Amino acid sequence: MFSFAREAEGKAQDKAAGILKDAEERIKTDTARARKKLEGELVGLISDATEAIIGEKVDAKKDAALIDAALKGRA
């Protein structure tokens, strides 16, 4: 009888560990997705701010360089 309880407990622990692992992976995926979305929004805001500060829209290459520098803290 005790072996049955131990076996059931082991299976429950394995299942709980699997659920926990799946949840951790989902959190990592959701976090990465949220960061990517936030980065895209930040790039848009920086682009708008750059345009407002310099008073004109620069070409895509220059705009990308300014955004990259701003994201790295060297603007």
N, C-alpha and C positions, 0 to 999 in steps of 0.2 A: 504494500500500500504506500509506503514511504517513497519507493522508487517511482511510482506513478506521479506523486506530488512533485518530486524533484525534477522529473522529466517535464512535467507541465510548467514548472517554474522556469526551467532552462529555455523552453520554447517561448515563454512569455518574455523573458529577458532578451532573447534573440530578436523577437518581433519588435520590442521596444527600441532596441539598438538600431534596427533597420528603419524604423519610423523617425528616430532622431537623426540618422544619417541623411535620410531623404529631406527632412526639414532643413538641415544645415545647408545642403546643396541648393535647395530652393531659395534660401535666404541669400546665399552667395550670388545666385543668378539674378534675383530681384535687385540686389544692391548694385551689381554691375550694370544692369539695365537702367536703374535710376540715375547712376552716376553719368552714364553716357547721355541720357536725356538732359540732365542738368548741364553737362558740358556743352551740348548743342545750344541750349538756351543762353548760356553764358557767352558763347561765341557770337550769337545774334545781338546780345546786349552790347558787347564790346564793339561790334561792327557799327551799331547805331551810335554809340558814344563817340567813336572815332570820327564818323561822318559829321556829327554835331560839333565836335571840337575843331576839326580842320575846315569845316564849311564846305566840303565837297566829298563826293564818293571817289575813292581811289580804285585803281584796277584790282582785280581779284588777287593777283600775286602780291601786291603791296599790302592789301587788306589782310591777307593770310599771314604775312610776315609781322604786321603790327599786332594781330591777334595772338600769334604764337609768342611774341615777345611779352605781351601783357600777361598771358597765362603763366609764363615762366617768371614773372615779376621783374622784367627788365625793361618795361615800357617807360 
